[in-house]
Amino acid sequence: MKKIIIVGLLFMSSASAFATTDIFTALDVNEDNLLSAQEASIDTTLTAIFTDLDNNNDGFVSKQEFSVLQKH
């Protein structure tokens, strides 16, 4: 159920910065302020775009990198 809620929130067209931060926090299981590929694997779409979000190619997606999802 948690996965469905997170995925639904992640791709809502009216996502705000606050909602994006909440989604990031929910996905960041180990609370290190970075999303790993394993944490992103909760959703196939997020997995597919993970490398595109990882702008600095460090293998993680930061809150700043993740925030591009709120832009339309």
C-alpha positions as a printed Julia matrix, in Angstrom:
72×3 Matrix{Float64}:
  0.0    0.0     0.0
  2.84   2.41    0.88
  4.36   1.84   -2.57
  1.11   2.72   -4.3
  0.73   5.92   -2.31
  4.31   7.02   -2.97
  4.11   6.27   -6.68
  0.8    8.09   -6.94
  2.2   11.12   -5.19
  5.4   11.04   -7.22
  3.65  11.43  -10.51
  0.8   13.76   -9.63
  0.7   16.63  -12.08
  0.16  19.2    -9.33
  3.19  18.24   -7.21
  4.61  21.1    -5.21
  8.09  21.52   -3.74
  6.71  20.44   -0.36
  5.11  17.31   -1.81
  8.29  16.45   -3.71
 10.3   16.77   -0.5
  7.83  14.51    1.32
  8.08  11.9    -1.42
 11.87  12.09   -1.35
 11.82  11.64    2.43
  9.51   8.64    2.16
 11.77   7.01   -0.43
 14.97   7.75    1.54
 14.71   4.68    3.76
 18.14   5.05    5.39
 17.68   8.81    5.89
 21.03   9.8     4.37
 19.44  12.55    2.22
 20.33  10.6    -0.92
 18.35   8.09   -2.94
 20.22   4.99   -3.97
 19.23   2.85   -6.94
 17.93   0.3    -4.43
 15.69   2.88   -2.74
 14.46   4.05   -6.16
 13.64   0.49   -7.17
 10.28   0.86   -5.43
  8.94   2.07   -8.78
  9.85   0.95  -12.31
  9.47   4.45  -13.75
 11.74   5.95  -11.1
 14.23   3.17  -11.74
 14.13   3.93  -15.47
 14.89   7.64  -14.96
 17.31   7.22  -12.06
 20.46   7.79  -14.13
 18.86  10.83  -15.79
 18.12  12.33  -12.37
 21.67  11.61  -11.13
 23.24  14.67  -12.77
 26.65  14.33  -11.12
 26.86  10.58  -11.81
 27.71   9.69   -8.23
 25.24   6.8    -8.11
 22.79   8.66   -5.89
 19.99  11.18   -6.39
 20.06  14.16   -4.04
 17.04  16.23   -3.01
 18.14  18.89   -5.46
 18.41  16.41   -8.32
 15.05  14.88   -7.36
 13.38  18.28   -7.32
 13.36  18.42  -11.14
 10.33  16.12  -10.98
  8.22  19.0    -9.71
  8.97  21.08  -12.82
  6.62  20.73  -15.75
